[in-house]
Amino acid sequence: MLEFIGQFLTLNEIAVMAMFATFIWMLFRGIPVAMALVGVSLIFVLVAEFLLDPHRSFFRDFIEFKRTGISYQRIQLLSGRLFGGIVKNPVLVALPMFIFMGLMLDQSGVAQRMMHSMQKLFGSLRGGLSLTVMLIGIILAASTGVIGASVTLLGVMALPAMMKQDYSKPIATGTIASAGTLGILIPPSIMLVIMSDQLAISLGDLFMGALFPGLILGALYIVFIVIYGLINPKAMPAPEKPEQVHWEDVKEVLLAVVPPLFLILLVLGSIFAGIATPTEASGLGAMGATLLALVNRKLNWKVLADVSRSTLNTSGYIVGIFLAANFFALILRYYKGDEIVKNLVLSTFDDPYMIVGFILLIIFLLGFLLDWIEITIIIMPLMLPIIVGLELAVPGFDQVRDPSVVWFAILVAVTLQTSFLTPPVGFALFYLKGVCPPGVTLGHIYRGVVPFVILQLLGLLIVFYFPALTTWLPSVAYGN
């Protein structure tokens, strides 16, 4: 059987396919991501060192493996260089700061105040609660990139009110889930921090490049809600006894929006003005969120301890995957996996833009099976040499270094946003299900997110055909 397969595939290609297949199998068996990556890597070190038979014709390439020196002893000697570069990376300093900022903002009571005031202002309108959720989601997205906290918070605050007003369960849950995931795209986003490290490009360029696509996606959501409310008024009914809106209600909304806008200005404004680097801005954001919690009398030792502990757990989880993925990538390179993937992708189409589209299709399909962290850390470095080698006419305005890479990173970010809403591993769906009142099922949530996934793909097409949306702002705000 192996001799027959060997007529069509090289030993390297079989090994690379087996590595990815084993990794996905381990994930479906419930093995944690980091452990699965390390386990697969150790298994295939064993395969290269002991199990390949150099005397059979099918395994002639085994000599090539011996030349690379892949062995447990060599891996042990490389461990310091392999892992030391990750934990010392200055870009990743921003990661725990932005996570802390998002978690502390959720504890500060700012979102609750915005929900209460906006309900008074928009609650009397048809679809007003959905508009309120979406507007708060956009504001939260620009001040926190923690998806789980945003979806849970919006679900707890808005879903009971929407159910009380007889909103359709699918449209109510779809609105909350999609609004909560905007934070993965609109800066500051922890996904963009990781992409900056994996693609070796400016984090400031990514933050500024993602701003317009994120706002466009939010605008598409709002337009959809308005149109859907007109087409299907029973799905988003207006209250039977609407309250009259007074100027005091408008004033209350403005006062509620000022604190998060202050935080956004503190973080993105400092980057835009060139006052602070993204890493420094992350510290300002963490401090600003803590001050907001203090001003709103929500800060105490328990809150500080809980937020710090959650920040440590989330950061440790991500860094653990970083370390494991780095090990996985090292073994994959020994099997020439990067060259195999590159040749496979480049052989699909002649047109460079079709190749980019093919890569995005692969990432979209992987989003059904893998979390965005695995895709970002494992797949993105494999795709970087392909994008760099393509002749893409992406306008850089003579300021942005590697504009095609910035454009590609934002395209991937928009694509990966769908991974939060697509089963079976759409984490936003399960975050929301955990806080849903009785009677709201996963089926309602699945049906509700379908139109928003379609809108995300529409936003992807807009960014694909108009790359200047991702490169103009970095050129004037944070050009290299």
LUMROMAR-124873 format. One line per 8 residues: for each residue x, y, z of C-alpha. Coordinates in steps of 0.1 Angstrom, whole numbers, plus 5000, padded with zeros to 4 digits. Each point is the difference from the previous one (the first is absolute). Example, Ala and Ser with C-alpha at 12.3 -4.5 7.8 and 13.67 -1.06 7.14 Angstrom:
BEGIN
5123,4955,5078  5014,5034,4993 .
! end
This chain:
BEGIN
5000,5000,5000  5028,5024,5010  5019,4991,4968  4969,5009,4979  4995,5034,5018  5037,5007,4996  4995,5000,4962  4979,5032,5003 .
5013,5017,5032  5034,5006,5014  5009,4990,5035  5000,5036,5011  4965,5006,4986  4986,4970,5018  5016,5010,5032  4987,5036,4998 .
4965,4988,4992  5002,4975,5029  5012,5028,5024  4969,5022,4993  4976,4970,5000  5014,4988,5034  4997,5035,5014  4964,5004,4990 .
4992,4965,5012  5015,5009,5034  4979,5032,5002  4968,4980,4994  5010,4976,5027  4999,5029,5024  5038,5004,5005  5010,5036,5008 .
5015,5019,4970  5035,5005,5015  5002,4964,5011  4988,4988,4966  5026,5021,4982  5029,4987,5022  4987,4964,4998  4999,5000,4962 .
5035,5016,4999  5015,4974,5023  4983,4971,4981  5015,5012,4967  5034,5005,5015  4997,4963,5010  4989,4992,4964  5030,5017,4985 .
5025,4986,5025  4989,4964,5005  4971,4987,4979  5010,5008,4964  5018,4971,4983  5028,5013,4977  5005,4966,4983  4965,5000,4983 .
4997,5018,4967  4970,5019,5012  5021,5016,5028  5031,5011,4980  4994,5035,5011  5008,4990,5036  5037,5009,4994  4987,5036,4995 .
4985,4999,5035  5033,4988,5015  5018,5029,4984  4976,5025,5016  5010,4985,5034  4964,4997,5013  5002,4983,5033  4990,5004,5036 .
5035,5010,5009  5001,5028,4974  4965,5012,5010  5012,5002,5037  5030,5021,4990  4978,5024,4980  4974,5004,5028  5015,5032,5013 .
5002,5017,4966  4966,4986,4991  4981,5013,5029  5021,5029,5012  4992,5022,4970  4962,4997,5008  5000,5010,5036  5024,5029,4994 .
4980,5014,4970  4992,5036,5008  4969,5000,4977  4984,4973,5022  5003,5023,5031  4968,5017,4987  4981,4968,5001  4993,4997,5038 .
4995,5038,5002  4972,5000,4974  4985,4969,5016  5001,5017,5034  4985,5032,4985  4970,4981,4985  4993,4980,5032  5002,5030,5022 .
4978,5020,4977  4973,4973,5003  5002,5003,5038  4999,5038,4999  4962,5002,4995  5005,5022,4968  4981,4975,4978  4971,4997,5024 .
4996,5037,5001  5001,5003,4962  4974,4973,4997  4976,5016,5025  5002,5035,4984  4999,4988,4964  4970,4978,5007  4981,5032,5010 .
5011,5017,4968  4995,4973,4974  4977,4976,5019  4968,5016,4986  5011,4993,4964  4994,4969,4980  5032,4980,5003  5013,5025,5025 .
5014,4974,5024  5019,4984,4972  5014,5034,4990  5009,5006,5036  5019,4967,5002  5018,5006,4968  5011,5035,5009  5012,4989,5034 .
5018,4971,4983  5019,5024,4977  5010,5022,5030  5011,4971,5020  5019,4986,4971  5021,5032,4997  5008,4998,5037  5005,4963,5006 .
5009,4970,4979  4988,4973,5024  4973,4982,4981  4988,4976,5028  4994,5029,5024  4982,5022,4974  4976,4973,4988  4992,4989,5036 .
4995,5035,5011  4977,5010,4971  4981,4967,5005  4993,5006,5037  4990,5036,4995  4980,4999,4968  4986,4966,4993  4974,5000,5029 .
4987,5034,4989  4998,4989,4964  4981,4968,5010  4976,5021,5021  4993,5022,4970  4992,4968,4978  5030,5003,4978  5006,4970,4977 .
5025,4977,5018  5022,4996,4969  5003,5037,4993  5006,5008,5037  5027,4975,5005  5016,5006,4966  5002,5038,5007  5017,4994,5034 .
5025,4974,4987  5010,5021,4970  5003,5032,5020  5021,4983,5026  5025,4987,4975  5008,5034,4984  5028,5004,5026  5021,4975,4982 .
5003,5023,4970  4996,5036,5013  5032,5011,5018  5013,4995,5025  4997,4963,4993  5021,4972,5015  4997,4981,4967  5018,5029,4982 .
5027,4999,5027  5007,4964,4993  4998,5006,4962  5026,5028,5003  5024,4975,5017  4994,4972,4976  5003,5021,4968  5027,5023,5013 .
4982,5032,4991  4992,5031,5019  4972,4997,5026  4991,5036,4995  4995,4994,4963  4977,4971,5008  4980,5020,5025  4995,5029,4976 .
4994,4977,4971  4972,4981,5018  4981,5031,5010  4981,5007,4968  4992,4963,4993  4987,4996,5035  4978,5030,4998  4987,4990,4966 .
4990,4966,5014  4982,5017,5029  4982,5022,4975  4989,4970,4980  4986,4985,5031  4980,5031,5008  4987,5004,4965  4989,4963,5001 .
4982,5005,5033  4981,5030,4987  4990,4983,4967  4990,4968,5017  4979,5019,5025  4981,5015,4970  4996,4968,4982  4991,4978,5030 .
4985,5023,5027  4988,4971,5021  5036,4989,5005  5009,5033,5017  4968,5015,5013  4998,5035,5015  4988,5002,5036  4963,5002,5005 .
5002,5031,5022  5031,5019,4988  5014,5026,5024  5005,5035,4988  5036,5010,4995  5012,5031,5018  5032,5021,4997  5010,4985,5034 .
5002,4966,4983  5022,5013,4973  5022,5017,5026  5002,4967,5019  5011,4981,4969  5027,5026,4993  5013,4998,5036  5000,4962,4998 .
5020,4999,4968  5027,5025,5011  5020,4975,5022  5005,4973,4973  5007,5027,4975  5026,5014,5024  5016,4965,5001  5000,4997,4962 .
5016,5034,4996  5026,4991,5026  5010,4968,4982  4994,5006,4963  5004,5038,5002  5035,4997,5015  5010,4976,4972  4984,5022,4973 .
5018,5031,5013  5033,4982,5003  5002,5007,5037  5002,4963,5010  5009,4967,4984  4973,4973,5001  5018,4983,5028  5001,5032,5020 .
4964,5007,4991  4990,4966,5014  5013,5011,5034  4981,5033,4998  4968,4980,4991  5004,4977,5030  5005,5030,5023  4970,5018,4984 .
4977,4971,5005  5011,4997,5036  4993,5037,5005  4965,4996,4985  4992,4972,5024  5013,5021,5029  4979,5030,4990  4969,4978,4997 .
5007,4985,5034  5004,4965,4986  5036,4996,5009  5009,4980,5030  5026,4973,5009  4978,4972,4990  4994,5015,4965  5037,5008,4996 .
5009,4964,5010  4974,4984,4977  5010,5021,4970  5037,4994,5006  4994,4963,5004  4979,4998,4968  5027,5020,4982  5027,4976,5011 .
4979,4970,4990  4992,5014,4965  5035,5012,4994  5015,4968,5012  4977,4980,4977  5010,5020,4970  5037,5000,5007  4998,4963,5007 .
4986,4995,4965  5027,5023,4986  5027,4978,5015  4984,4968,4988  4993,5013,4965  5036,5011,4998  5011,4965,5007  4975,4986,4975 .
5012,5024,4973  5036,4990,5006  4992,4963,4995  4978,5009,4970  5030,5018,4984  5022,4970,5005  4974,4981,4978  5001,5030,4976 .
4964,5007,5008  5003,5037,4992  5013,4992,4965  4973,4974,4994  4972,5024,5011  5015,5028,4979  5003,4979,4968  4965,4986,5006 .
4984,5034,5003  5019,5016,4971  4991,4971,4977  4963,5007,5003  4997,5032,4980  5022,5022,4978  4983,5033,5010  5014,5013,5033 .
4966,5013,5012  4984,4966,4994  5028,4985,5022  4991,5025,5027  4964,4991,4996  5008,4963,5002  5020,5006,5033  4971,5018,5015 .
4976,4972,4990  5023,4975,5018  5001,5022,5031  4962,5004,4999  4995,4962,4999  5026,4995,5027  4979,5024,5021  4974,4973,5003 .
5025,4976,5016  5027,5021,5017  5000,5030,5023  5014,5033,4987  5031,4996,5022  5011,4968,4984  4994,5014,4965  5019,5032,5007 .
5030,4984,5016  5003,4969,4978  4986,5009,4966  5010,5037,4997  5038,4994,5001  4996,4974,4972  4981,5025,4978  5024,5030,5006 .
5026,4989,4974  4973,4994,4975  4985,5035,5004  5034,5017,5000  5009,4982,4967  4968,5010,4982  4999,5031,4978  4971,5017,5016 .
4992,5036,4991  4990,5012,5034  5002,5037,5005  5024,5008,5028  5001,5038,4996  5038,4999,5004  4997,4998,5037  4989,4965,5010 .
5026,4973,4999  4988,4968,4984  4965,5013,4991  4990,4967,4985  5007,4982,5033  4980,5026,5019  4971,4996,4975  5002,4962,5002 .
5001,5000,5039  4968,5021,5001  4983,4977,4975  5009,4970,5022  4988,5019,5031  4966,5006,4983  4999,4964,4989  5009,4987,5035 .
4972,5020,5015  4976,4975,4984  5017,4972,5020  4984,5014,5032  4965,4995,4984  5004,4968,4980  4993,4966,5016  5012,4977,5014 .
5028,5021,5017  4984,5034,4999  5009,5012,5034  4977,5030,5000  4971,4976,4996  5008,4981,5031  5008,5031,5020  4966,5013,4992 .
4982,4967,5006  5015,4999,5035  4980,5032,5010  4969,4994,4979  4966,4998,5019  4981,4967,4998  4984,4994,4966  5028,5014,4979 .
5018,4971,4983  5032,4996,4980  4978,4996,4970  4986,5035,5005  5036,5013,5003  5012,4982,4969  4971,5013,4979  5005,5035,5014 .
5037,5003,4990  4996,4989,4964  4992,5035,4986  5028,5015,5019  5025,4975,4987  4988,5009,4965  5005,5037,5009  5036,4992,5012 .
5007,4984,4966  4986,5031,4983  5023,5021,5021  5028,4977,4990  4993,5006,4963  4999,5038,5006  5035,4999,5016  5012,4976,4973 .
4990,5023,4971  5010,5033,5017  5034,4993,5017  5005,5037,5006  4975,4997,5029  5028,4982,5019  5030,5020,4989  4989,5037,4998 .
4995,5006,5037  5034,4983,5011  5017,5022,4974  4988,5032,5016  4998,4989,5036  5027,4975,5007  5021,4997,4969  5034,4983,5004 .
! end
